[in-house]
Amino acid sequence: LHNEWRLYINASPTGIISMVEAPRPLRDGLEQLAQLQRGMTRQKRGSNRRDATVAHIGALHERMAYVRKDAIHKLSHRLAHGARVIALPEMNVATQAWAQSKKGWRTANRALYDVAMAELIRQVRYKAEWAGTRVIMVPYEQWSVGTQGLSGQKRQVRIATNLALVASEMDAVSGTVSARGALQET
């Protein structure tokens, strides 16, 4: 969950059934963007060719934004309508990005913004409310248990397991409310 949206969607408390990779539109378009920007620096200000290159750069940024927006919308809808309880990690993405920039982790910071984790969490929360799905925000102290010394996919699987355990515990404590306000049995 650090710089990627490797989300593990859990159907039962025992098994993780699927992983969803985040699209990386900025990473994928970075080479083309750099090429266009290098070409633009060689063009005369105010020329038609430079204006066309600026428009091309703008269109590329717009396409990247649409790819990210579409992926977030589809995944948040799938999560909100496909589960009774969703456990999300509490994280301050802006603070995390600031800390990474202080350490000089420019590419990690870029990757963090490329996946738009805060926007995904925001959309899952409001769409889950519409769908009658219960959202539990899990504090760092609970979702990070046992992750010290782990890295990569092993760390992410451990975090997903911790989130699933918290969700199953919270679901067992109380029932969930459907979109129409009726109490559902767990």
Backbone as numpy.savetxt, mean C-alpha at the origin, in Angstrom:
# Nx Ny Nz CAx CAy CAz Cx Cy Cz
5.69 -5.25 4.60 4.88 -4.06 4.60 5.73 -2.80 4.60
7.03 -2.92 4.64 7.89 -1.75 4.80 7.85 -0.86 3.58
8.41 -1.29 2.47 8.44 -0.45 1.28 7.64 -1.06 0.15
6.93 -2.08 0.45 6.17 -2.75 -0.59 4.79 -3.04 -0.06
3.93 -3.35 -0.96 2.60 -3.73 -0.57 2.49 -5.20 -0.66
3.42 -5.91 -0.22 3.25 -7.35 -0.26 2.21 -7.67 0.77
1.00 -7.73 0.36 -0.09 -8.02 1.27 -0.42 -9.49 1.21
-0.54 -10.08 2.35 -0.90 -11.48 2.43 -2.35 -11.55 2.85
-3.19 -12.08 1.99 -4.62 -12.16 2.28 -4.88 -13.52 2.90
-5.43 -13.50 4.10 -5.58 -14.68 4.92 -7.05 -15.10 4.97
-7.33 -16.33 4.56 -8.71 -16.83 4.58 -9.03 -17.51 5.90
-8.05 -18.10 6.53 -8.27 -18.77 7.80 -7.12 -18.44 8.73
-7.28 -18.65 10.03 -6.19 -18.32 10.96 -4.95 -19.18 10.74
-5.05 -20.25 9.98 -3.91 -21.15 9.83 -3.09 -20.91 8.58
-3.69 -20.40 7.51 -2.92 -20.33 6.28 -3.05 -19.03 5.53
-1.96 -18.60 4.95 -1.94 -17.40 4.12 -2.16 -17.88 2.70
-3.18 -17.37 2.02 -3.54 -17.95 0.74 -3.01 -17.21 -0.47
-2.82 -15.90 -0.40 -2.31 -15.23 -1.59 -1.55 -13.97 -1.23
-0.63 -13.62 -2.10 0.17 -12.43 -1.93 -0.14 -11.49 -3.08
-0.28 -10.22 -2.79 -0.58 -9.23 -3.81 0.61 -8.30 -3.93
1.22 -8.29 -5.09 2.36 -7.39 -5.34 1.84 -6.03 -5.76
2.46 -5.00 -5.27 2.08 -3.64 -5.64 2.63 -3.31 -7.02
1.87 -2.58 -7.82 2.45 -2.10 -9.07 3.45 -1.01 -8.73
4.48 -0.88 -9.50 5.49 0.13 -9.27 5.60 1.02 -10.49
4.62 1.89 -10.74 4.64 2.67 -11.97 5.82 3.63 -12.07
6.23 4.23 -10.95 7.37 5.15 -11.00 8.65 4.39 -11.32
8.86 3.26 -10.63 10.06 2.46 -10.89 10.10 1.99 -12.33
8.94 1.58 -12.85 8.89 1.07 -14.22 9.10 2.17 -15.26
8.68 3.40 -14.95 8.79 4.49 -15.91 9.97 5.41 -15.68
10.83 5.09 -14.71 11.93 5.97 -14.35 12.94 6.15 -15.48
13.24 5.08 -16.20 14.21 5.17 -17.29 13.69 6.06 -18.42
12.43 5.87 -18.78 11.83 6.69 -19.83 11.74 8.16 -19.38
11.41 8.38 -18.13 11.33 9.72 -17.58 12.69 10.41 -17.62
13.72 9.70 -17.23 15.07 10.27 -17.24 15.49 10.62 -18.67
15.17 9.75 -19.61 15.52 10.00 -21.01 14.81 11.27 -21.53
13.54 11.39 -21.22 12.80 12.58 -21.65 13.35 13.85 -21.00
13.69 13.78 -19.74 14.20 14.96 -19.04 15.59 15.36 -19.54
16.42 14.36 -19.85 17.73 14.68 -20.44 17.57 15.37 -21.78
16.65 14.87 -22.59 16.39 15.49 -23.89 15.85 16.90 -23.75
15.02 17.11 -22.74 14.44 18.43 -22.54 15.51 19.47 -22.18
16.52 19.06 -21.43 17.56 20.01 -21.03 18.37 20.50 -22.23
18.39 19.73 -23.29 19.15 20.11 -24.49 18.33 20.96 -25.46
17.06 21.13 -25.18 16.19 21.88 -26.07 16.09 23.33 -25.63
15.88 24.20 -26.57 15.81 25.64 -26.30 14.49 25.97 -25.62
14.57 26.79 -24.57 13.37 27.21 -23.85 12.44 27.98 -24.79
11.14 27.65 -24.69 10.16 28.33 -25.52 9.95 27.71 -26.89
10.76 26.71 -27.24 10.60 26.09 -28.55 9.42 25.11 -28.54
8.90 24.83 -29.72 7.78 23.88 -29.84 8.19 22.47 -29.43
9.42 22.10 -29.76 9.89 20.75 -29.41 9.98 20.59 -27.89
10.47 21.64 -27.21 10.56 21.57 -25.75 9.16 21.50 -25.14
8.24 22.28 -25.66 6.86 22.25 -25.16 6.25 20.86 -25.35
6.55 20.23 -26.48 6.03 18.88 -26.73 6.65 17.87 -25.76
7.94 18.04 -25.45 8.61 17.15 -24.50 8.04 17.33 -23.10
7.79 18.58 -22.71 7.19 18.86 -21.40 5.81 18.21 -21.32
5.04 18.30 -22.39 3.71 17.67 -22.41 3.84 16.15 -22.31
4.86 15.58 -22.95 5.09 14.13 -22.90 5.46 13.71 -21.47
6.29 14.50 -20.80 6.66 14.20 -19.42 5.43 14.26 -18.52
4.60 15.26 -18.72 3.37 15.38 -17.94 2.44 14.20 -18.16
2.34 13.76 -19.41 1.48 12.61 -19.73 2.02 11.33 -19.08
3.35 11.21 -19.04 3.95 10.04 -18.40 3.65 10.03 -16.89
3.80 11.18 -16.24 3.47 11.28 -14.82 1.99 10.98 -14.58
1.13 11.46 -15.45 -0.30 11.22 -15.32 -0.62 9.73 -15.45
0.02 9.06 -16.39 -0.19 7.63 -16.58 0.26 6.85 -15.34
1.41 7.24 -14.78 1.89 6.59 -13.55 0.87 6.74 -12.43
0.32 7.93 -12.29 -0.67 8.19 -11.24 -1.93 7.36 -11.46
-2.37 7.23 -12.71 -3.57 6.44 -13.00 -3.36 4.96 -12.73
-2.18 4.45 -13.06 -1.88 3.03 -12.80 -1.93 2.77 -11.29
-1.30 3.65 -10.51 -1.29 3.51 -9.05 -2.71 3.62 -8.49
-3.45 4.61 -8.95 -4.81 4.84 -8.46 -5.72 3.65 -8.77
-5.61 3.11 -9.96 -6.44 1.97 -10.36 -6.13 0.74 -9.52
-4.85 0.47 -9.31 -4.46 -0.71 -8.53 -4.94 -0.59 -7.08
-4.82 0.60 -6.51 -5.25 0.81 -5.13 -6.77 0.65 -5.02
-7.49 1.20 -5.97 -8.95 1.09 -5.94 -9.39 -0.37 -6.02
-8.83 -1.11 -6.95 -9.23 -2.51 -7.11 -8.88 -3.37 -5.90
-7.68 -3.17 -5.35 -7.28 -3.96 -4.20 -8.08 -3.60 -2.95
-8.31 -2.31 -2.73 -9.08 -1.92 -1.54 -10.51 -2.44 -1.62
-11.10 -2.44 -2.80 -12.44 -3.00 -2.98 -12.43 -4.50 -2.69
-11.44 -5.19 -3.21 -11.34 -6.64 -3.00 -11.19 -6.97 -1.52
-10.36 -6.20 -0.83 -10.17 -6.46 0.60 -11.42 -6.14 1.41
-12.03 -5.00 1.14 -13.19 -4.56 1.91 -14.39 -5.48 1.72
-14.55 -6.02 0.54 -15.72 -6.85 0.26 -15.43 -8.35 0.38
-14.20 -8.71 0.67 -13.87 -10.13 0.71 -13.56 -10.66 2.09
-13.74 -9.86 3.13 -13.40 -10.32 4.47 -14.43 -9.79 5.47
-14.51 -10.47 6.59 -15.38 -10.02 7.67 -14.62 -9.08 8.60
-13.32 -9.36 8.79 -12.46 -8.55 9.65 -11.15 -8.31 8.92
-10.67 -7.07 8.95 -9.38 -6.72 8.34 -8.50 -6.11 9.41
-7.30 -6.62 9.56 -6.33 -6.05 10.49 -5.27 -5.31 9.68
-5.13 -4.02 9.98 -4.15 -3.18 9.29 -3.12 -2.67 10.29
-1.87 -2.57 9.86 -0.85 -2.05 10.78 -0.97 -0.55 10.93
-0.86 -0.07 12.16 -0.81 1.38 12.38 0.60 1.83 12.01
0.68 2.75 11.07 1.98 3.27 10.69 1.80 4.69 10.18
2.79 5.51 10.47 2.80 6.87 9.98 3.76 6.90 8.81
3.23 6.84 7.60 4.05 6.72 6.40 4.93 7.96 6.21
4.39 9.14 6.51 5.17 10.36 6.35 6.38 10.37 7.29
6.19 9.93 8.53 7.30 9.86 9.48 8.32 8.83 9.04
7.85 7.70 8.53 8.75 6.66 8.05 9.58 7.18 6.88
8.96 7.89 5.96 9.68 8.46 4.82 10.69 9.50 5.28
10.31 10.31 6.25 11.23 11.32 6.78 12.45 10.65 7.41
12.23 9.57 8.18 13.33 8.86 8.82 14.26 8.24 7.78
13.67 7.70 6.72 14.49 7.11 5.67 15.31 8.17 4.94
14.74 9.35 4.74 15.48 10.41 4.05 16.64 10.90 4.92
16.48 10.90 6.24 17.56 11.30 7.14 18.71 10.30 7.10
18.38 9.02 6.84 19.41 7.99 6.75 20.06 7.96 5.37
19.51 8.74 4.42 20.07 8.75 3.08 19.53 7.64 2.19
18.42 7.06 2.55 17.83 5.97 1.77 16.91 6.52 0.71
17.48 7.13 -0.29 16.68 7.80 -1.31 15.81 6.82 -2.09
16.37 5.69 -2.49 15.58 4.73 -3.28 14.49 4.08 -2.44
14.78 3.83 -1.15 13.76 3.25 -0.28 12.62 4.24 -0.08
12.96 5.50 0.06 11.95 6.54 0.24 11.11 6.67 -1.03
11.75 6.61 -2.18 11.02 6.67 -3.45 10.07 5.48 -3.57
10.53 4.31 -3.18 9.70 3.11 -3.25 8.51 3.21 -2.30
8.73 3.81 -1.15 7.64 3.96 -0.19 6.52 4.83 -0.76
6.89 5.91 -1.42 5.87 6.77 -2.02 5.29 6.14 -3.29
6.06 5.33 -3.98 5.59 4.70 -5.22 4.43 3.74 -4.96
4.46 3.04 -3.83 3.38 2.09 -3.55 2.17 2.73 -2.89
2.30 3.95 -2.39 1.19 4.71 -1.81 0.46 3.93 -0.72
1.20 3.47 0.27 0.64 2.66 1.34 -0.40 3.41 2.16
-0.17 4.68 2.44 -1.13 5.45 3.23 -2.47 5.57 2.50
-2.43 5.76 1.19 -3.66 5.85 0.42 -4.40 4.52 0.41
-3.66 3.42 0.32 -4.30 2.10 0.37 -5.01 1.89 1.71
-4.35 2.23 2.80 -4.97 2.07 4.13 -6.20 2.96 4.25
-6.12 4.20 3.76 -7.25 5.11 3.82 -8.45 4.56 3.06
-8.20 4.05 1.84 -9.30 3.54 1.04 -9.89 2.26 1.61
-9.06 1.38 2.15 -9.58 0.15 2.75 -10.48 0.50 3.93
-10.08 1.49 4.72 -10.88 1.86 5.89 -12.27 2.38 5.51
-12.35 3.28 4.54 -13.68 3.81 4.24 -14.52 2.84 3.42
-13.90 2.02 2.57 -14.69 1.05 1.80 -15.17 -0.08 2.69
-14.38 -0.43 3.69 -14.80 -1.47 4.64 -16.01 -0.99 5.44
-16.03 0.29 5.77 -17.18 0.85 6.49 -18.44 0.73 5.64
-18.32 1.00 4.35 -19.46 0.86 3.45 -19.93 -0.59 3.35
-18.97 -1.52 3.33 -19.29 -2.93 3.13 -19.69 -3.63 4.42
-19.54 -2.96 5.56 -19.87 -3.59 6.83 -18.77 -4.49 7.33
-17.57 -4.30 6.87 -16.42 -5.07 7.30 -15.75 -4.35 8.46
-15.34 -5.09 9.46 -14.69 -4.50 10.63 -13.21 -4.32 10.36
-12.68 -3.13 10.61 -11.26 -2.83 10.43 -10.64 -2.61 11.79
-9.54 -3.32 12.03 -8.81 -3.20 13.28 -7.44 -2.62 12.96
-7.13 -1.49 13.58 -5.81 -0.90 13.42 -4.92 -1.45 14.54
-3.89 -2.21 14.15 -3.04 -2.90 15.11 -1.82 -2.04 15.41
-1.55 -1.75 16.69 -0.38 -0.95 17.05 0.93 -1.67 16.71
1.96 -0.88 16.53 3.28 -1.40 16.17 3.76 -2.48 17.13
3.50 -2.29 18.42 3.97 -3.25 19.43 3.39 -4.64 19.21
2.21 -4.73 18.61 1.59 -6.03 18.38 1.98 -6.63 17.04
2.03 -5.83 15.97 2.32 -6.43 14.68 3.80 -6.67 14.43
4.68 -6.09 15.26 6.11 -6.28 15.05 6.72 -7.35 15.95
5.90 -8.05 16.74 6.40 -9.07 17.66 7.10 -10.18 16.87
8.32 -10.49 17.26 9.05 -11.59 16.65 9.66 -11.29 15.30
9.73 -10.02 14.91 10.29 -9.67 13.60 11.75 -9.22 13.69
12.28 -9.07 14.91 13.66 -8.65 15.06 14.59 -9.70 14.47
15.51 -9.25 13.66 16.46 -10.15 13.03 15.97 -10.76 11.73
14.72 -10.63 11.42 14.18 -11.14 10.17 14.23 -10.07 9.10
14.33 -10.47 7.86 14.30 -9.49 6.78 13.58 -10.09 5.58
13.18 -9.22 4.70 12.56 -9.65 3.45 11.23 -10.34 3.65
11.06 -11.42 2.88 9.77 -12.11 2.87 9.47 -12.80 4.19
10.50 -13.30 4.89 10.26 -13.95 6.19 9.67 -12.94 7.18
10.18 -11.72 7.16 9.66 -10.68 8.05 8.22 -10.33 7.68
7.95 -10.24 6.42 6.60 -9.88 5.97 5.59 -10.97 6.31
6.00 -12.23 6.18 5.11 -13.33 6.54 4.82 -13.31 8.04
5.85 -13.00 8.84 5.66 -12.92 10.29 4.69 -11.78 10.66
4.85 -10.64 10.00 3.95 -9.51 10.25 2.52 -9.88 9.86
2.36 -10.53 8.71 1.03 -10.94 8.27 0.41 -11.94 9.26
1.21 -12.84 9.78 0.72 -13.80 10.77 0.29 -13.09 12.04
1.10 -12.13 12.50 0.74 -11.36 13.69 -0.58 -10.61 13.49
-0.73 -9.99 12.32 -1.97 -9.27 12.02 -3.17 -10.22 11.99
-2.98 -11.40 11.39 -4.07 -12.38 11.33 -4.46 -12.86 12.72
-3.47 -13.06 13.59 -3.78 -13.49 14.96 -4.56 -12.42 15.73
-4.15 -11.18 15.58 -4.88 -10.09 16.25 -6.31 -10.00 15.71
-6.46 -10.13 14.39 -7.79 -10.07 13.78 -8.68 -11.20 14.28
-8.13 -12.41 14.37 -8.94 -13.54 14.83 -9.30 -13.39 16.31
-8.37 -12.85 17.12 -8.68 -12.62 18.53 -9.77 -11.57 18.70
-9.66 -10.48 17.95 -10.66 -9.42 18.05 -12.00 -9.88 17.51
-11.99 -10.71 16.47 -13.23 -11.21 15.90 -13.92 -12.15 16.87
-13.14 -12.91 17.62 -13.72 -13.85 18.58 -14.32 -13.12 19.78
-13.78 -11.94 20.11 -14.27 -11.19 21.26 -15.68 -10.65 21.02
-15.91 -10.11 19.82 -17.23 -9.54 19.55 -17.63 -9.82 18.12
-18.93 -9.75 17.86 -19.45 -9.94 16.51 -19.16 -8.73 15.65
-19.37 -8.88 14.36 -19.19 -7.75 13.46 -20.54 -7.24 13.01
-20.60 -5.99 12.63 -21.84 -5.37 12.20 -21.88 -5.33 10.69
-22.98 -5.76 10.09 -23.11 -5.72 8.64 -23.38 -4.30 8.19
-23.40 -4.09 6.89 -23.63 -2.75 6.34 -24.99 -2.20 6.72
-25.94 -3.07 6.99 -27.29 -2.62 7.34 -27.48 -2.50 8.85
-26.44 -2.75 9.62 -26.52 -2.55 11.07 -26.87 -3.79 11.86
-27.09 -4.93 11.21 -27.42 -6.15 11.95 -26.15 -6.80 12.46
-26.22 -7.41 13.62 -25.08 -8.08 14.22 -24.91 -9.45 13.56
-23.71 -9.73 13.08 -23.44 -11.03 12.49 -22.73 -11.90 13.52
-23.07 -13.16 13.54 -22.39 -14.08 14.45 -21.04 -14.44 13.87
-20.05 -14.60 14.76 -18.70 -14.94 14.30 -18.49 -16.42 14.34
